[in-house]
Amino acid sequence: MAIYLDYLLKKQEEVITATLMKDFETDLTNRVFKSVCLAEINKFNQLEPGQYLERISTIPEIKSFFGGETVRAVINAVVSVITIIIIGLINLGAGLTLVVASIILYIAALRISNRKIVTLEEKSEIEGLTNSKIIEIVSSPLDNKSRTMEYRLESLMTDMVKERESKNIEYENLESQFNLVLALIQQLSIACVVVLLATSVINLSASQGVMAAIIMLTNRYFAPYQQVMRTIGRWKLNKLHIEKVSELLELEYKQQRDVALVETRDESLPAPIEQDIGNLIEVKLSTGQRVEFTLGRPTVIRGLSGSGKSHITRCLTRDVECEKSEIYINHKPLHDVHYHTWREAVHRIDGNSTFVEGTIIDNLTCFRPILNSAAFTICKNLGIKHEIDALTDGFYTQLTGHKNAPVSRQVQYALLIVRAMLSQKKLLVLDDIDSVFDNAFGERVVSTLIPKANQQFLIIVSNKLDSKKYGLKSIRLTGEEVAA
């Protein structure tokens, strides 16, 4: 009868577990994915790619723990209480022995759990940073080689891997220590129970049958109770995992989350309210300088290194949180404009701009074949079409996440300009153009962009471009602007 009841209990446990775990991982992963897609860039950039991977990789463990292990722990806790009550009713000494052993195990589980938390935080941090560095190296092997960075990176990676292995070993040692404590307490408890029962049998206060029954129940007690202690020991760890994943959900723009809460029936990504970004952008720098950008009037920003040229453009595109300067769109603070409405209206090119997996033409048109002809025309105007055609597969050359376009940096920058022009954003920023600048290239860029900039804010960050020659507005930043 007891065996059959144990079978029914385990069967019901599986039913409850399956119900709780159904679609949990899929739903949580989708929520994280949407939060990342709708994230504020300045928040997103606070973590490295490897740290995101480290946090996302904990989702299956969270599912397993809260969906299955916790349910089993609750059931096993009830079974353990019933078992120890029965043992106590049969033999009070044996029952008290098991109660003392259980308390010791509980204290040990809590203490080791607290030590695990500290170790896990350090382990996760170094794991994320190491993974990020590996991604960086794999993504740009030729770039690292061209800068003769191999030996420095090898030394850096050796130290990071050693530290990661050290933290992994420390964490595993704590797990082994917990298992040893469990085994030790179990063996000592069983030994004490056997001695007490043997004494009772010798004194004729208990029969050998009772002794055998209690020993069997004692062995039966420790299996579920150990699982309960393991769950308690991992509770804080998984609570920490949940906090880390919750931080990913907080990446989403707050107003976007508010819209999503209202439109609970709409499973698609909620679209922001359409807003006109206006025809005037004003920037009041912390140095006291006031800068204006007018729709349809291309502007060149120049200034000494460290004067804040790139920083002001990152503030304009909301890549960073601009705390020291004030930005107004048609006399309205920039932060009053819906974040995603603004992000959809801006495009910034700099030295870190990259392409996604796909062909060159797909990257230029953002996978819209209807724009292929326009892309070819702009490439011809920028003087790069013949270089792309010279490639084995031409515009259909495949680009991958770890491989740059097989062209010069100047041609790659020109391709980024083509993509920006085809995207038809309201605000276009060209930064780091001086790194690939020559007079001929500058003339082609200006002659291609200016005629199309009548309904656009065009900002070029350059000390080499002659603004007077092309009749462009020029702004020189006079004071140092510290980047956030």
C-alpha positions in Angstrom: 0.0 0.0 0.0 2.8 2.4 0.9 4.6 1.6 -2.4 1.4 2.3 -4.3 0.8 5.7 -2.5 4.4 6.6 -3.2 3.8 5.9 -6.9 0.6 8.1 -6.9 2.5 10.9 -5.2 5.3 10.9 -7.8 2.7 10.8 -10.6 0.8 13.8 -9.2 4.2 15.6 -8.8 4.9 15.1 -12.5 1.5 16.5 -13.5 1.9 19.6 -11.3 5.4 20.2 -12.6 4.4 19.8 -16.3 1.5 22.3 -15.8 3.8 24.9 -14.2 6.6 24.6 -16.6 4.4 24.7 -19.7 5.5 27.5 -22.0 7.5 29.2 -19.1 10.8 29.2 -20.9 9.4 30.3 -24.2 7.3 33.2 -22.7 10.2 34.5 -20.6 12.7 34.3 -23.5 10.3 36.2 -25.8 9.8 38.9 -23.1 13.6 39.3 -22.8 13.9 39.4 -26.6 11.3 42.1 -26.9 12.8 44.1 -24.0 16.2 44.0 -25.7 14.6 45.0 -29.1 12.8 47.9 -27.4 15.7 48.8 -25.1 17.1 52.3 -24.5 20.5 52.2 -26.1 22.2 54.0 -23.2 20.9 51.3 -20.8 21.8 48.5 -23.2 25.4 49.6 -23.5 25.9 49.3 -19.8 26.5 45.6 -20.1 28.8 43.6 -22.4 27.4 41.0 -24.9 28.8 38.1 -22.9 27.0 39.4 -19.8 23.7 39.3 -21.6 24.5 35.7 -22.8 25.4 34.7 -19.2 22.1 36.0 -17.9 19.9 34.6 -20.7 21.6 31.2 -20.2 20.1 31.0 -16.6 16.5 31.0 -17.9 16.4 27.1 -18.3 17.8 26.8 -14.8 15.2 29.2 -13.4 12.5 27.2 -15.2 13.7 23.9 -13.8 14.0 25.3 -10.3 10.8 27.1 -9.9 8.7 24.9 -12.2 9.8 21.5 -11.0 12.4 21.4 -8.2 10.4 23.8 -5.9 7.2 21.7 -6.3 9.1 18.5 -5.5 10.7 20.2 -2.5 7.3 21.2 -1.1 6.0 17.7 -1.5 9.1 16.2 -0.1 8.9 18.6 2.9 5.4 17.3 3.7 6.6 13.7 3.3 9.6 14.4 5.6 7.4 15.9 8.3 5.0 13.0 8.2 7.9 10.5 8.3 9.6 12.2 11.3 6.3 12.3 13.2 5.8 8.6 12.7 9.3 7.8 13.8 8.9 10.0 16.9 5.6 8.3 17.8 7.3 4.9 17.6 10.6 5.9 19.3 11.0 9.4 20.8 14.8 9.2 21.0 15.1 8.4 17.3 12.7 11.2 16.4 14.6 13.8 18.4 17.8 12.6 16.8 16.4 13.2 13.3 15.1 16.6 14.4 18.5 17.7 15.6 20.1 16.4 12.4 17.6 18.2 10.3 18.3 21.5 12.1 22.0 21.1 11.6 21.5 20.4 7.9 19.2 23.4 7.5 21.8 25.7 9.1 24.6 24.2 6.9 22.4 24.7 3.8 21.9 28.4 4.6 25.5 29.2 5.4 26.8 27.5 2.3 24.1 29.2 0.2 25.3 32.6 1.4 28.8 31.8 0.4 27.6 30.5 -2.9 25.9 33.9 -3.6 29.1 35.8 -3.2 31.1 33.3 -5.3 28.4 33.2 -8.0 28.3 37.0 -8.4 32.0 37.1 -8.9 31.9 34.0 -11.2 29.1 35.4 -13.4 30.9 38.8 -13.7 34.2 37.2 -14.9 32.3 34.7 -17.1 30.4 37.5 -18.8 33.5 39.6 -19.4 35.5 36.6 -20.7 32.7 35.7 -23.1 32.5 39.3 -24.3 36.2 39.4 -25.0 36.0 36.0 -26.8 33.2 37.4 -29.0 35.2 40.6 -29.7 38.3 38.6 -30.8 36.3 36.2 -32.9 34.3 39.0 -34.5 37.4 41.1 -35.6 40.4 38.7 -36.0 41.9 40.7 -38.9 41.5 44.0 -37.0 43.3 42.6 -34.0 46.1 41.3 -36.3 46.4 44.6 -38.1 47.0 46.4 -34.8 49.5 43.7 -33.7 47.4 43.0 -30.7 47.8 39.2 -30.7 50.3 38.9 -27.9 48.5 41.5 -25.7 45.2 39.7 -26.2 46.7 36.3 -25.6 48.1 37.6 -22.3 44.8 39.2 -21.4 42.8 36.1 -22.2 45.1 33.8 -20.3 44.6 35.9 -17.2 40.8 36.1 -17.7 40.5 32.3 -18.3 42.6 31.5 -15.2 40.4 33.7 -13.1 37.3 32.2 -14.6 38.5 28.7 -13.9 39.5 29.7 -10.3 36.0 31.0 -9.6 34.4 27.9 -11.2 36.5 25.6 -9.0 35.7 27.6 -5.9 32.0 27.3 -6.7 32.2 23.6 -7.4 34.1 23.1 -4.1 31.2 24.7 -2.2 28.8 22.3 -3.9 31.1 19.4 -3.0 31.3 20.6 0.6 27.5 20.8 0.9 27.3 17.2 -0.4 29.9 16.0 2.1 28.0 17.7 4.9 24.7 16.0 3.8 26.4 12.6 3.7 28.1 13.0 7.0 25.0 14.1 8.9 23.0 11.3 7.3 25.6 8.6 8.3 25.9 10.0 11.9 22.1 10.2 12.3 21.6 6.7 11.1 24.4 5.5 13.4 22.8 7.3 16.4 19.4 5.9 15.6 20.8 2.3 15.3 22.6 2.7 18.7 19.4 4.0 20.4 17.3 1.2 18.9 19.9 -1.5 19.7 19.9 -0.3 23.3 16.1 -0.5 23.4 16.1 -4.0 22.0 18.7 -5.1 24.5 16.6 -3.6 27.3 13.6 -5.4 25.8 11.7 -2.0 25.4 11.4 -2.5 21.6 11.3 -5.5 19.3 13.6 -6.2 16.4 10.7 -5.6 14.0 10.3 -2.1 15.4 14.0 -1.5 15.0 13.9 -2.6 11.4 10.9 -0.4 10.6 12.5 2.7 12.1 15.8 2.1 10.3 13.9 1.7 7.0 11.9 4.9 7.7 15.1 6.8 8.6 16.7 5.9 5.3 13.4 6.8 3.6 13.4 10.2 5.5 16.8 11.4 4.4 16.3 11.1 0.6 13.4 13.6 0.3 14.8 15.8 3.1 18.2 16.1 1.3 16.3 17.3 -1.8 14.5 19.9 0.3 17.9 21.1 1.7 19.4 21.3 -1.8 16.4 23.4 -2.9 16.8 25.7 0.1 20.5 26.0 -0.7 19.7 27.0 -4.3 16.8 29.3 -3.4 18.9 32.5 -3.1 21.0 31.5 -6.1 17.9 31.3 -8.3 16.5 34.4 -6.7 19.7 36.2 -7.8 19.2 34.8 -11.3 15.7 36.2 -11.4 16.9 39.6 -10.4 19.5 39.5 -13.1 16.9 38.5 -15.8 14.5 41.2 -14.4 17.2 43.8 -15.1 17.0 42.7 -18.8 13.3 43.3 -18.8 13.9 46.8 -17.3 15.9 47.7 -20.4 12.7 48.4 -22.2 11.7 52.1 -22.6 9.3 52.9 -19.7 6.6 54.5 -21.8 6.8 51.5 -24.1 6.1 49.2 -21.2 3.2 51.3 -20.2 1.7 51.0 -23.7 2.3 47.3 -23.6 0.4 46.9 -20.3 -2.6 48.7 -21.8 -2.6 46.7 -25.0 -2.4 43.3 -23.4 -4.4 41.7 -26.1 -2.0 42.8 -28.9 0.9 40.3 -29.0 2.8 42.4 -31.6 5.3 45.0 -30.6 3.2 48.1 -29.7 3.9 51.0 -32.0 4.7 54.4 -30.5 2.4 57.4 -31.1 3.5 59.3 -34.2 5.1 62.6 -33.5 6.6 65.2 -35.8 10.2 65.9 -34.6 9.9 69.5 -36.0 12.3 71.7 -37.9 14.6 73.1 -35.2 17.0 71.4 -32.7 18.6 73.5 -30.0 21.5 72.3 -27.8 22.6 74.2 -24.7 26.0 72.8 -23.7 27.2 72.8 -20.1 30.0 75.2 -21.2 27.3 77.8 -21.9 27.6 77.5 -25.7 24.3 77.3 -27.6 24.1 75.3 -30.8 21.2 75.2 -33.3 20.5 72.8 -36.1 17.9 73.7 -38.8 15.9 71.4 -41.0 17.2 71.4 -44.5 20.5 73.2 -43.6 23.4 70.8 -43.4 25.9 71.5 -40.6 29.5 70.7 -40.0 30.7 70.4 -36.4 34.4 71.0 -35.8 36.6 71.5 -32.8 39.6 70.2 -30.9 39.9 66.6 -29.7 37.9 66.3 -26.5 35.6 69.3 -27.2 32.5 67.0 -27.3 31.9 66.7 -31.1 31.0 63.0 -30.9 29.4 63.3 -27.5 26.9 65.9 -28.7 25.8 63.6 -31.6 25.4 60.6 -29.3 23.2 62.8 -27.1 21.2 63.8 -30.1 20.6 60.2 -31.2 20.0 59.3 -27.5 22.8 56.7 -27.6 23.8 58.1 -24.2 22.0 59.9 -21.4 22.8 63.6 -21.7 22.9 64.9 -18.2 25.0 68.1 -18.5 23.5 69.5 -21.7 19.9 70.5 -22.6 18.4 69.5 -25.9 15.2 70.9 -27.3 13.2 69.9 -30.3 11.0 72.8 -31.5 11.5 74.3 -28.0 10.3 71.1 -26.3 12.8 69.0 -24.2 14.1 65.9 -26.1 13.1 63.6 -23.3 9.4 64.5 -23.8 9.6 63.0 -27.3 8.7 59.3 -27.3 12.0 57.4 -27.2 11.2 55.0 -30.1 9.6 57.7 -32.2 12.9 59.6 -32.0 15.1 56.5 -32.5 13.1 55.7 -35.6 13.8 59.1 -37.0 17.6 59.2 -36.5 20.6 57.5 -38.0 24.2 57.9 -36.9 27.4 56.6 -38.6 30.7 56.2 -36.8 33.7 54.0 -36.6 31.8 51.3 -34.7 28.9 51.0 -37.3 28.7 47.5 -38.7 26.6 45.4 -41.0 24.4 42.4 -40.2 24.5 38.9 -41.6 23.5 38.9 -45.3 24.6 40.2 -48.7 26.0 43.7 -49.3 22.9 44.7 -51.2 20.6 43.3 -48.5 22.5 45.4 -45.9 22.2 48.5 -48.0 18.4 48.2 -48.6 17.6 46.6 -45.2 16.2 43.5 -47.1 13.9 45.6 -49.4 14.7 44.5 -53.0 12.6 47.3 -54.3 15.4 49.7 -53.4 18.1 47.8 -55.2 18.2 50.2 -58.2 18.4 53.2 -55.9 21.3 51.6 -54.0 23.2 51.0 -57.2 22.7 54.7 -58.3 23.9 56.1 -54.9 26.9 53.8 -55.0 27.8 55.1 -58.5 27.5 58.7 -57.3 29.8 57.9 -54.4 32.3 56.3 -56.8 32.3 52.9 -55.1 30.1 50.8 -57.5 33.1 49.6 -59.6 34.9 48.4 -56.4 31.9 46.4 -55.3 31.4 45.0 -58.8 35.0 43.9 -58.8 34.3 41.5 -55.9 33.7 37.8 -57.0 30.0 38.0 -56.0 29.6 41.8 -56.4 26.8 43.2 -54.4 25.7 39.7 -53.4 28.9 39.1 -51.4 27.9 37.5 -48.1 28.8 39.4 -44.9 28.9 37.6 -41.6 28.9 38.7 -38.0 32.6 38.0 -37.5 33.8 39.2 -40.9 34.1 42.8 -42.2 33.2 43.8 -45.8 36.1 42.8 -48.1 36.7 46.4 -49.1 38.7 49.4 -47.8 37.5 51.3 -44.8 36.6 54.3 -47.0 34.4 52.1 -49.2 32.8 50.5 -46.1 32.0 54.0 -44.8 30.5 54.9 -48.1 28.3 51.8 -48.0 27.1 52.9 -44.5 26.2 56.3 -46.1 24.2 54.5 -48.8 22.3 52.5 -46.2 21.6 55.7 -44.2 20.3 57.5 -47.3 18.0 54.7 -48.3 16.6 54.6 -44.7 15.4 58.2 -45.2 15.8 59.2 -41.6 14.9 62.7 -40.4 18.3 63.2 -38.6 21.5 61.9 -40.2 24.8 62.1 -38.4 28.2 61.4 -40.0 30.9 60.9 -37.4 34.5 59.7 -37.7 34.5 60.6 -41.4 37.9 62.1 -41.0 39.4 58.7 -40.4 38.6 57.8 -44.1 38.6 61.4 -45.5 40.3 62.7 -48.6 39.2 65.7 -50.7 37.8 63.6 -53.6 35.8 61.4 -51.2 34.5 64.5 -49.3 33.4 66.1 -52.5 31.5 63.0 -53.6 29.8 62.6 -50.2 28.7 66.3 -50.1 27.5 66.3 -53.7 25.5 63.1 -53.0 24.0 64.1 -49.7 23.3 67.8 -49.9 20.7 67.7 -52.7 18.7 65.1 -50.7 18.9 67.0 -47.4 16.1 69.5 -47.9 13.8 67.7 -45.5 16.5 66.4 -43.2 18.8 67.4 -40.4 22.3 66.6 -41.8 25.2 66.8 -39.3 28.8 66.0 -40.3 31.5 65.9 -37.7 34.7 66.8 -39.4 37.7 69.1 -39.1 38.9 68.3 -42.7 35.7 69.1 -44.6 35.8 72.7 -46.0 32.3 74.0 -45.1 32.8 77.3 -46.9 33.6 75.6 -50.2 30.3 73.8 -50.2 28.2 76.5 -48.5 27.6 74.5 -45.3 26.9 75.9 -41.9 29.8 75.5 -39.6 29.8 75.2 -35.8 33.0 75.1 -33.8 32.7 73.7 -30.2 34.8 75.9 -28.0 34.8 74.1 -24.6 35.5 70.6 -23.4 32.5 68.4 -23.1 33.0 65.3 -21.0 31.3 62.2 -22.3 28.9 60.3 -20.1 
